């Protein structure tokens, strides 16, 4: 059955035909919602609400644009409405300077803050799609007002024209161009140099090997090898904890004091998150006991070394990666 007949059936109220129509677009629409919202759970809610709006409004779709453009319009507006309700997502570096020393005791999670979350990108096969969910980029987007966030994503990431975006956002082309200019300036200030320039010489196999070596250093307590893997200006943050560390010495001190000392036993799985190598860590009381889901740790690589370590603490992140709660 072709798309045209499915569209006719869907507009007549056939929900099965509508499901077939949107199935090829669900993955990219979900990624779009995540870029705007910075949270997989919020993206789930936004996509569900957008598809419901689309289903209810499909009878009024007149075909003046493609169905894809129309659905992106609905998803963008739905996501911006939700972003306005729930506020922007943050990382620890957005809220306070780096800690000067390792905490004597355990840090308390800052549960009142809406934290940025990791994105399981296994369904995104195109390099461009993976690049557009990189952690630094999504974090920088959170500093933009809604109209700038939408304009930048729709133009620079998705390739819609300024005229198309003006129609989607019900504004003028002048307003879209202005929003684009301001958005690009802010993202350039907030985001580190895009990691695609830094990892261009590293294929997925070598990135996975680097992630595996990083995880092994924590499991073995090999501080010398850990230090050799990271850049001089490396940072390590752990949302929902406010405290974060900057610089090879401070990060190594934290690695020795906490994961290599206070955590008795580690197990891990190498995954991909936000288009970057990542490690799903499990912690247990000893090597033979059960290990509970602990963190999804996303690694940003520069010049074949790790420059940013972002550990998203909590077992709630694991289901999106298809991972069990314990090993």
Secondary structure, DSSP 8 states (H G I E B T S, - for coil): --HHHHHHHHHTT-HHHHHHHHHTTHHHHHHHHHHHHS-HHHHHHHHHHHHHHHHHHGGG--SSS-HHHHHHHHHHHHHHHHHHHH---B-GGGTS---SS--SS-----TTS-B----B-TT--SHHHHHTT-HHHHHHHTTS-HHHHHHHIIIIIT---HHHHHHHHTS-HHHHHHHHHHHHHHHHHHS-S-HHHHSTT--HHHHHHHHHHHHHHHHHT-HHHHHHHEEEEEEEE-TT-S-EEESHHHHHHHHHHTTTTTS-EEEEEEEEETTEEEEEEEEESSTTS-EEEEEEEEEEEETTEEEEEEEEESGGGTGGGT--SB-
